[in-house]
Amino acid sequence: MLDIKNITVLGSGIMGHGIAQVSAMSGYNVTLRDVEQQFLDKAMEKVKWSLDKLVSKQKLSQPEADKIFARITPKVDLADALKNCDLMIEAVPEIMELKKKVYAEVDKVADEKTVFASNTSTLPITEIANTTSRPERFIGIHFFNPPQLMKLVEVIPGQKTSPELVQTTIDFVKSVSKEPVLCKKDVAGFIVNRIFIPLVHEAAWAMARDAASMTEIDSAVKFRLGFPMGIFELADFTGLDVIHKATIEMHSRDKKVINPHPKIEELFNQKKLGQKSGSGFYEYSGDKYERIPLSEDLAKNFNPIRLVANILNNAAWLVTNQASDINEIEKALQLGMGLKKPVFETGKEFGVTNIVKELTAQAQKYGQFYEPDPLLVSMQN
Ligand SMILES: NC(=O)c1ccc[n+]([C@@H]2O[C@H](COP(=O)([O-])OP(=O)(O)OC[C@H]3O[C@@H](n4cnc5c(N)ncnc54)[C@H](O)[C@@H]3O)[C@@H](O)[C@H]2O)c1
């Protein structure tokens, strides 16, 4: 088994500083690397703020927090940052060309023993791995935002990743008190994004096709499907830039995964990025996190079977294509999206036969994208 003690996190942005913090909290020696000292200074300030908060909530003592903070060493020099590194976790921006450039540099200076893990949300692990000299020692490790709070980490082997590294990565994720979910194949969107991103588009299609309002759809999603908030609300919270980018990446890899609705691109082009820009699917008045008023009454005006069908069809695809299984998908959706009810249970409430009928009718009307997955067809009662 590979022995992980020293970790280097590349990129100190939203994800990188959080990954560095959770690793240091579990006793690892962490080097945090970014291209400019000012980015590292900001990142270390954020780590300090987060640790201070844990101290004020009495979850850590001050000496413990000081020790954790001291375990993270910020560095700009790449070769220096990678010295004696066992596991390198890369969290640089989600741009394929940039990632490849970064790996070319890293590959040259990293020790022979260093294994590479990318925190990419949507880019193909195998393609990035194959640009390095060590594709068998390259893996996807997908933390969720914010890493300090989110329990889920998807672990994604590329085509050549060694089984030993898969096990080491799962053990590492557990060692930082997170819950690993293995996505056995390097498929577009892995598990959570393969369900979440297409659902935003399907909900947008539902508005026109079912003449439903956003708050009716969102109320049904929240009160009948057990989501923590409506799907348009969740899209606004995530950011339309993130959703748009994920859509492009995922759709370019696999046409079966998403039926893109033009509204997402339109909002992105209008710079209506959601909560953070004051406007997205909904309008927001201030800086404070606002919730959209949804209700059980509004939920009665929209039958969400189309959305349940979309979720289950993508979940079934993951099982049929041996990327995951039902229990792992449920765990990923519960921890990654906060779902309060297992989606296959919701499917049973609506009736798998009804869902297959719904998908077949949609396929006739709107095309092959909606063809029911063979697993769903076989699950009819
Ligand atoms: N933000 C999210 O919600 C989220 C969630 C899960 C996964 N991810 C993934 O994590 C990765 C990072 O995303 P982010 O949101 O933290 O991005 P970010 O833009 O906040 O941070 C990226 C950081 O990388 C730095 N950087 C650029 N080139 C570098 C290099 N050569 N070496 C070291 N650092 C370099 C940048 O200066 C920046 O500080 C992406 O692949 C993204 O898809 C993001």
The ligand as a Tripos MOL2 file, in Angstrom:
@<TRIPOS>MOLECULE
LIG
   44    48     1     0     0
SMALL
NO_CHARGES

@<TRIPOS>ATOM
      1 N1        -15.7700   25.6420   -7.1300 N.am      1 LIG1
      2 C1        -16.4790   24.5430   -7.0090 C.2       1 LIG1
      3 O1        -17.6400   24.5510   -6.5900 O.2       1 LIG1
      4 C2        -15.8530   23.2250   -7.3570 C.ar      1 LIG1
      5 C3        -16.3970   22.0510   -6.8160 C.ar      1 LIG1
      6 C4        -15.7800   20.8300   -7.0980 C.ar      1 LIG1
      7 C5        -14.6840   20.7860   -7.9340 C.ar      1 LIG1
      8 N2        -14.1940   21.9560   -8.4800 N.ar      1 LIG1
      9 C6        -13.0200   21.8410   -9.3370 C.3       1 LIG1
     10 O2        -11.8670   22.2220   -8.6130 O.3       1 LIG1
     11 C7        -10.9110   22.8310   -9.4780 C.3       1 LIG1
     12 C8        -10.5590   24.2080   -8.9450 C.3       1 LIG1
     13 O3        -11.7230   24.9810   -8.8880 O.3       1 LIG1
     14 P1        -11.8430   26.2830   -7.9450 P.3       1 LIG1
     15 O4        -13.2740   26.6380   -7.9460 O.co2     1 LIG1
     16 O5        -11.1340   26.0510   -6.6600 O.co2     1 LIG1
     17 O6        -11.0270   27.3350   -8.8340 O.3       1 LIG1
     18 P2        -10.4660   28.7710   -8.3910 P.3       1 LIG1
     19 O7        -10.4200   29.5750   -9.6170 O.co2     1 LIG1
     20 O8        -11.1510   29.2740   -7.1780 O.co2     1 LIG1
     21 O9         -8.9550   28.4230   -7.9380 O.3       1 LIG1
     22 C9         -7.9620   27.9690   -8.8240 C.3       1 LIG1
     23 C10        -6.6120   28.4180   -8.3030 C.3       1 LIG1
     24 O10        -5.6090   27.7880   -9.0850 O.3       1 LIG1
     25 C11        -4.5590   28.7150   -9.2460 C.3       1 LIG1
     26 N3         -3.6800   28.2840  -10.3210 N.ar      1 LIG1
     27 C12        -3.7470   28.5150  -11.6510 C.ar      1 LIG1
     28 N4         -2.7010   27.9290  -12.2780 N.ar      1 LIG1
     29 C13        -1.9640   27.3030  -11.3160 C.ar      1 LIG1
     30 C14        -0.7610   26.5360  -11.3170 C.ar      1 LIG1
     31 N5         -0.1070   26.3050  -12.4340 N.pl3     1 LIG1
     32 N6         -0.3140   26.0420  -10.1210 N.ar      1 LIG1
     33 C15        -0.9770   26.2910   -8.9950 C.ar      1 LIG1
     34 N7         -2.1210   27.0210   -8.9380 N.ar      1 LIG1
     35 C16        -2.5880   27.5170  -10.0750 C.ar      1 LIG1
     36 C17        -5.2560   30.0350   -9.4580 C.3       1 LIG1
     37 O11        -4.3760   31.1260   -9.2290 O.3       1 LIG1
     38 C18        -6.3700   29.9280   -8.4140 C.3       1 LIG1
     39 O12        -5.9660   30.4310   -7.1630 O.3       1 LIG1
     40 C19       -11.5540   22.8380  -10.8640 C.3       1 LIG1
     41 O13       -11.1210   21.7170  -11.5770 O.3       1 LIG1
     42 C20       -13.0430   22.7440  -10.5500 C.3       1 LIG1
     43 O14       -13.7880   22.1600  -11.5830 O.3       1 LIG1
     44 C21       -14.7360   23.1620   -8.1940 C.ar      1 LIG1
@<TRIPOS>BOND
     1     1     2 1
     2     2     3 2
     3     2     4 1
     4     4     5 ar
     5     4    44 ar
     6     5     6 ar
     7     6     7 ar
     8     7     8 ar
     9     8     9 1
    10     8    44 ar
    11     9    10 1
    12     9    42 1
    13    10    11 1
    14    11    12 1
    15    11    40 1
    16    12    13 1
    17    13    14 1
    18    14    15 2
    19    14    16 1
    20    14    17 1
    21    17    18 1
    22    18    19 2
    23    18    20 1
    24    18    21 1
    25    21    22 1
    26    22    23 1
    27    23    24 1
    28    23    38 1
    29    24    25 1
    30    25    26 1
    31    25    36 1
    32    26    27 ar
    33    26    35 ar
    34    27    28 ar
    35    28    29 ar
    36    29    30 ar
    37    29    35 ar
    38    30    31 1
    39    30    32 ar
    40    32    33 ar
    41    33    34 ar
    42    34    35 ar
    43    36    37 1
    44    36    38 1
    45    38    39 1
    46    40    41 1
    47    40    42 1
    48    42    43 1
@<TRIPOS>SUBSTRUCTURE
     1 LIG1         1 GROUP 0 **** ****
